[in-house]
Amino acid sequence: MLDDPRARLMVAFSAGILLFAAAWLVIFRRNIAARDKETAAQAGELMQDDPLPMILAAADGHILYANPAARKAFVTPAVKTLAAALRETLANPGPVLFRMESRAGVKGAATEHIVTRAGHVHLTVHRAGEGQFLWRIEPSSTRPNRDTDSHALPMLIVGRNDAVLYMNPAARQLVGARVRSLDRICPGHRFQSGEVHSLQTPDGSVDCLLVERQGIAGRREIYLLPGLSGLERPVDGWAFFDELPVPLLKLRRDGAIALLNLPARTLLGVEGRADIRLGDVLEGLGRSISDWLDDAAAGRGTVHSEFLRVRRDDREVFVQVTLNRATEDGEVVLIAVMSDATELKSLEAQFVQSQKMQAIGQLAGGVAHDFNNLLTAITGHCDLLLLRHDRNAPDHADLMQINQNANRAAALVSQLLAYSRKQTLLPQVIDLRDSLSDLTHLLNRLVGEKVSLTLSHDPTLHAIRADKRQLEQVLMNLVVNARDAMSKGGEIRIVTENLTLTEPMRRDRAVVAPGRYVSVKVIDEGEGITPDKLQKVFEPFFTTKRTGEGTGLGLSTAYGIIKQTGGFIFADSVSGEGATFQLLFPAYARSPDLDAPSDVEPDGREHVSGVILLVEDEAPVRAFASRALQMRGLTVLEAESGEDALEILEDRDLDVDVFVTDVVMPGIDGPTWVMRGLENRPAIKVVFMSGHAEETFGDVHDKIPNSIFLPKPFSLNALTETVLRQIG
């Protein structure tokens, strides 16, 4: 058959193809080997000196490179794959590696915390090019114990749903078996750290003190301390104190601290235990700590955990303390299990602060409407009287006193609304350098002769958006407080600068998001503020001044204005070395020249023509407003409710130029009747009046075209100029 030339040709052709394929395969394998060798060399340069085990592996698990730490711990000469290298560490490494490699292939990286017999292992994988993955094996620093298996103290690692993931030999010996759930050894009880629970063991029920420590990845480490519950069962030594990573105290009945372990010393900020009593390091129980300890030792009442404040000067720390009785040499002692509750108390303080602000806001908002109506009537009629009395009139001084005190009353309501963030702001884009320059003359008069005031500006300071007058009030409050703190004189510095945050800044209970900000610092050289008072300076009616020297609303007002503007205010102080108040405002991109000024020049026209529909349910306010507008030559139609206003508008021949209406009224409110009235008269302009803040009636104002807001109390000039601007 091979005599056939065509058959010989086919055989030769097939042999050639096979030879070419074999040669190509050899070259391909050599290229792969060369590439793997090159990759291993590059990986060696990067990972050679890393103290943690690192392994570069192919997608099939073949090990391309292992650094010295990995070769020492996992990779022997006989080990060729990653799964084989980790078989002694993980019971079944295959599924774990496949799962992590799949996630890394999609997302670029993956990480898992794995509980092993020797403790926790932090396993991380990164995609390192096509078909290659870089693995990092890190024994966790929060492993259960340096020598868990030989630990004499029973310990369990518990996961979600109280599933027991690991038990050390001491725990297995105590319970008598390897259990899968915490409910198996503590049935029918809601587990609470620091409390005594009855555990089921082969020898019967055993009372144990259960102490919990948060682990990683949502896992918990639970230590079992048997023999701490009854008065008749003495504790078998106290060696476990320093072995536990949980803050523990041994207390005498009179409150003296007999023992405290290292975590407790760290939490309480104390060096040793010589002559220390619990009342010396903790406070805030609301009653005598010695009485509390005596009740716990005698078993009187219900013993439950208490939240206490740690007496520390460096930072604010709260702890949750649970007491349990034990005996030592026939004497009753108390085991105090503590946990750091600072974050919990911080959240509680934020909630209390918000509730306080809400309560004050409701109070101020409820009072403001009626009170501002009264003040509008008082100041308005006072303005009318002043028009008929020149400066030489005998009653002029009395009228000015009435007007000034009415304005002071209005300012007091405004302060309450400012703290609760319920006041009406008129924000505009401003340059702080110009605003502070305009304010310097007034501030210099405020500080007096003993105190000097210096300003330092960033030459490229960003613009901000805020209510100019309210911001000036904040700066005046801060400067006045700084002046009062320096009775012997000194220097007040106002420093402005740009601040860029690349990551969130956490200060006190606030989190400042990354971005561009403008910082304003008011720095004094006064007496300073003690740490316990520093945390309360922004609370309303809290003041360190003597009676009659302040209302305690200055800083709370500043706080409310800054927060309503979208900024932050922080206080720093060292007692005896002065204080620093820092304001942070989001930087604004627009130029100040593009923003319309908030101050409008008075209209120079003495008399104008136009028809005004005035709707106000308060007769004194309505009478004043009507007379003020009529004095400028306007025709005023009065109505005491929205229903009356709509009835007047039923006359289709009636031409009205401006609606001037109160917002909150019995029956139909202002925005509702205005929207009905505009259905047939869409071109009419509107002035809304209210003693409430503008935000109280939501975005209705924005939905009504050609409408503006006039807050009460307002003066005669403010009312007439606002209406004249609407008439045009």
Secondary structure, 3 states (H helix, E strand, C coil): CCCCHHHHHHHHHHHHHHHHHHHHHHHHHHHHHHHHHHHHHHHHHHHCCCCCCEEEEECCCEEEEECHHHHHHCCCCCCCEHHHHCCCCCCCHHHHHHHHHHHHHHHCEEEEEEEECCEEEEEEEEECCCCEEEEEEEECCCCCCCCHHHCCCCEEEECHHHEEEEECHHHHHHHCCCCCEHHHHCCCCCCCCCEEEEEEECCEEEEEEEEEEECCCCCEEEEEEECCCCCCCECCCCCHHHHCCCCEEEECCCCEEEEECHHHHHHHCCCCCCCCEHHHHEECCCCCHHHHHHHHHHCCCCCCCEEEEECCCCCCCEEEEEEEEEEECCEEEEEEEEEECHHHHHHHHHHHHHHHHHHHHHHHHHHHHHHHHHHHHHHHHHHHHHHCCCCCCCCHHHHHHHHHHHHHHHHHHHHHHHHCCCCCCCEEEECHHHHHHHHHHHHHHHHCCCEEEEEECCCCCCEEEEEHHHHHHHHHHHHHHHHHCCCCCEEEEEEEEEEEECCCEEECCEEECCEEEEEEEEECCCCCCCHHHHCCCCCCCCCCCCCCCCCCCHHHHHHHHHHHHCCEEEEEECCCCCEEEEEEEECECCCHHHCCCCCCCCCCCCCCCCEEEEECCCHHHHHHHHHHHHHCCCEEEEECCHHHHHHHCCCCCCCCCEEEEECCCCCCCHHHHHHHHCCCCCCCEEEEEECCCHHHHCCHHHHCCCEEEEECCCCHHHHHHHHHHHHC
